[in-house]
């Protein structure tokens, strides 16, 4: 018989969101005032439920840590399949640049 998980879904979602922002287990534990073991349990349960955390590459993690977990989740949810968070950030910056600087657009974008 499995234990009831009532009330743990929001905490599990928060732990996954923080991991997706690039935070390590110790950081998540401190932010959520949990033990590292509890964080590992939440991340494991998310993986079993089919909603695993996807930590970003190390070069992108510092950038993602500056964003709220909700924004990072949106970034991950809207990324095309196979695109990394870095790909999405680059695309967003390019779009913003070319909308501000219409004369700077490459020929293929006019």
Order of alpha helices (4+ residues) and beta strands (2+ residues): alpha-alpha-alpha-alpha-alpha-alpha
